């Protein structure tokens, strides 16, 4: 999954693709580099980020989505937790919803996903983006993450979302202390108890930067290492900024877990 942020304030690429023309060009580049899905987001969810209005988010994402739908062949995902944004994006031709709140912020979103019968990513987050990194604490990290995801899955079922459409995400960097992120990657196989595909998004995040002591623009190889660990521990989808660089490593990791094997 290639990341396409059309925001002025994302932690790594904020402002780079704020204009529709730049965003569409980058979306085409992501597809050419081998992205299987392009994830379009119009609101930054970095730590400390403030929420924007539905209309402002729509003004950012819809022109990009409408152009991408006409020009790319891979599925497009909308990264939003707001039901009106998701519905407008789905009407415009989006194929998937990526909800950082796991159906906990906007209780109308499950019905929208069920209405359009599209895949949805349910992510764990502790708190909201604005305050999630203010000393998050867990008594039982994996247990709390799993319970949160279970609740999101239950809400999906109640709304009529098809079982096979649900993807789960442990929420690396979203309301987690430094070591929590590494524990989640290490214990990722435990999420397989939920019997859902697992998405992991470690790309250039601070849990990498705090170990390698590098800014976001110098965290590519740390991201590659985290992606490799995630795949070896059961991740099915990887959400990254750098598709061309990361995909090659992901393909090798896939071989070690028995995916994409063809010795002919």
C-alpha positions in Angstrom: 0.0 0.0 0.0 1.5 3.3 -1.2 0.9 6.4 0.9 -0.4 9.5 -0.8 -0.9 12.3 1.8 -2.6 15.4 0.4 -2.0 17.3 3.6 0.2 20.3 4.5 1.3 18.9 7.9 2.0 15.2 7.7 5.1 14.3 9.6 7.2 13.2 6.6 5.7 14.4 3.3 3.4 17.2 4.5 3.0 19.8 1.8 4.8 17.9 -0.9 1.6 16.8 -2.6 -0.8 19.4 -1.3 -1.8 20.5 -4.8 -3.9 18.1 -6.9 -1.6 18.0 -9.8 1.4 17.0 -7.7 -0.7 14.4 -5.8 -1.9 12.8 -9.0 1.6 12.7 -10.4 2.8 11.0 -7.2 0.0 8.5 -7.3 0.9 7.5 -10.8 4.5 7.2 -9.6 3.4 4.9 -6.8 1.6 2.7 -9.2 4.6 2.5 -11.5 6.8 1.6 -8.6 4.6 -1.4 -7.8 2.0 -0.3 -5.3 -0.9 -2.7 -5.1 -3.1 -0.1 -3.4 -2.8 3.7 -3.2 -4.0 5.1 0.1 -5.2 8.8 -0.1 -5.4 10.8 3.0 -6.5 14.4 3.5 -6.0 14.9 7.2 -2.7 14.4 9.1 -2.9 11.9 11.9 0.7 12.5 13.2 1.0 13.0 17.0 -0.4 16.4 18.0 -2.3 16.9 14.7 -5.6 18.8 14.9 -8.7 17.7 13.1 -10.1 19.5 10.1 -13.7 19.9 8.9 -15.3 17.4 6.7 -15.5 20.0 3.9 -11.8 20.9 4.1 -10.9 17.2 4.0 -13.2 16.6 1.0 -11.7 19.7 -0.8 -8.3 18.1 -0.5 -9.0 14.5 -1.4 -11.8 14.5 -4.0 -10.0 16.2 -6.9 -7.1 13.8 -6.4 -9.4 10.7 -6.2 -11.4 11.8 -9.3 -8.2 12.1 -11.3 -6.6 8.9 -10.0 -9.7 6.8 -10.7 -9.3 7.8 -14.4 -5.6 7.2 -14.6 -4.5 4.3 -12.4 -5.5 0.6 -12.6 -4.8 -0.4 -8.9 -7.4 0.0 -6.2 -7.6 3.3 -4.3 -8.1 3.6 -0.5 -9.4 6.5 1.4 -7.6 7.2 4.7 -10.4 8.7 6.9 -12.4 8.1 10.0 -15.3 10.3 8.9 -18.4 8.8 7.4 -19.2 11.7 5.0 -15.7 11.8 3.7 -15.7 8.0 3.2 -19.0 8.1 1.4 -18.1 10.9 -1.0 -14.8 9.1 -1.8 -16.6 5.8 -2.4 -19.0 7.6 -4.7 -16.0 9.0 -6.6 -14.7 5.5 -7.2 -12.6 4.6 -4.2 -12.4 0.8 -3.5 -11.4 0.7 0.2 -11.6 2.5 3.5 -8.7 2.8 6.0 -10.0 3.9 9.4 -7.4 4.8 12.0 -10.0 4.6 14.7 -11.2 1.1 14.0 -14.8 2.2 13.9 -14.6 4.0 17.2 -14.6 7.7 16.2 -17.6 8.0 13.8 -20.3 5.4 14.6 -21.9 6.0 11.2 -18.9 4.8 9.3 -19.6 1.0 9.7 -23.0 1.5 7.9 -21.3 3.4 5.0 -18.7 0.6 4.6 -21.5 -2.0 4.7 -23.6 0.0 2.2 -20.8 -0.1 -0.4 -19.5 -3.5 0.6 -15.8 -2.5 0.3 -12.8 -3.7 2.3 -12.0 -1.8 5.5 -8.9 -1.5 7.6 -9.6 -1.3 11.4 -6.7 0.2 13.3 -6.0 0.4 17.0 -5.4 3.8 18.5 -5.2 4.9 22.1 -6.8 8.4 22.3 -6.9 10.8 19.4 -4.1 11.9 17.2 -3.9 15.2 19.0 -3.2 13.7 22.4 -2.4 10.0 21.8 1.3 10.3 22.6 0.8 12.1 25.9 2.2 9.3 28.1 0.2 6.3 26.8 0.1 3.4 29.2 -1.0 -0.2 29.0 -1.6 -2.9 31.6 -1.7 -5.5 28.9 -0.6 -4.2 25.5 -1.6 -7.1 23.3 -4.7 -7.8 25.2 -5.9 -4.2 25.0 -5.1 -3.9 21.3 -6.9 -7.2 20.6 -9.9 -6.2 22.6 -10.1 -2.9 20.8 -9.9 -4.5 17.4 -12.5 -7.1 18.5 -14.9 -4.3 19.3 -14.3 -2.8 15.9 -15.0 -6.1 14.3 -18.2 -6.5 16.3 -19.4 -3.1 15.1 -18.6 -4.1 11.5 -20.6 -7.3 11.9 -23.6 -5.4 13.4 -23.6 -3.0 10.5 -23.5 -5.8 7.9 -19.9 -5.5 6.8 -18.8 -8.8 5.2 -16.4 -10.9 7.2 -13.9 -11.2 4.4 -13.8 -7.4 3.9 -12.2 -6.7 7.3 -8.4 -6.0 7.7 -6.8 -5.3 11.1 -3.9 -3.0 12.0 -2.2 -2.8 15.4 -1.6 0.9 15.0 2.2 1.3 15.1 3.0 4.8 16.5 -0.6 5.6 17.4 -0.8 5.9 21.2 2.3 3.7 21.8 5.5 4.1 23.8 8.7 3.4 22.0 9.0 -0.2 23.2 5.3 -0.9 22.6 5.9 -0.6 18.9 8.7 -3.2 19.0 6.6 -5.5 21.2 3.7 -5.3 18.7 6.0 -6.2 15.8 7.6 -9.1 17.8 4.2 -10.4 18.9 2.3 -9.8 15.7 1.5 -13.5 15.3 -0.8 -13.2 18.2 -3.1 -11.0 16.1 -3.6 -13.9 13.8 -6.0 -15.2 16.4 -8.5 -12.7 15.0 -8.4 -14.5 11.7 -8.1 -11.3 9.6 -5.5 -10.0 7.2 -3.0 -7.8 9.1 -1.8 -4.4 7.9 1.3 -2.8 9.4 2.4 0.8 8.8 5.9 1.5 10.2 7.0 3.8 7.4 9.6 6.4 8.7 8.0 6.7 12.1 9.5 8.0 15.3 10.0 4.5 16.8 12.6 4.0 14.1 14.1 7.5 14.5 14.5 7.2 18.2 16.7 4.1 17.7 18.7 5.1 14.7 18.8 8.8 15.7 17.8 10.0 12.2 15.1 12.4 11.0 12.1 11.0 8.9 13.8 11.6 5.6 16.8 9.4 6.7 14.7 6.4 8.0 14.3 4.4 4.8 16.6 1.5 5.9 15.1 1.4 9.4 11.7 1.2 7.7 13.0 -1.7 5.5 14.1 -3.6 8.6 10.7 -3.1 10.4 8.8 -4.2 7.3 10.9 -7.4 7.0 10.2 -8.2 10.7 6.5 -7.5 10.2 6.2 -9.8 7.1 8.2 -12.6 8.8 5.7 -12.3 11.7 2.6 -12.4 9.7 1.8 -9.0 8.1 -0.2 -9.3 4.9 -0.2 -5.7 3.8 2.5 -3.1 4.4 1.7 0.7 4.2 4.8 2.7 3.1 5.9 5.9 1.5 8.8 4.3 -0.5 7.2 1.6 -2.6 10.0 0.9 -5.0 12.7 0.5 -2.3 10.5 -1.4 0.2 8.8 -3.7 -2.3 12.0 -5.5 -3.3 12.8 -6.3 0.3 9.2 -7.3 0.9 9.3 -9.8 -2.0 12.3 -11.5 -0.5 10.7 -11.6 3.0 7.6 -13.2 1.3 9.8 -16.1 0.1 10.8 -16.9 3.7 7.1 -17.1 4.7 6.1 -19.2 1.8 4.5 -16.5 -0.4 5.0 -15.9 -4.0 7.1 -19.1 -4.5 7.7 -20.1 -8.0 10.9 -22.1 -8.7 10.0 -22.9 -12.3 
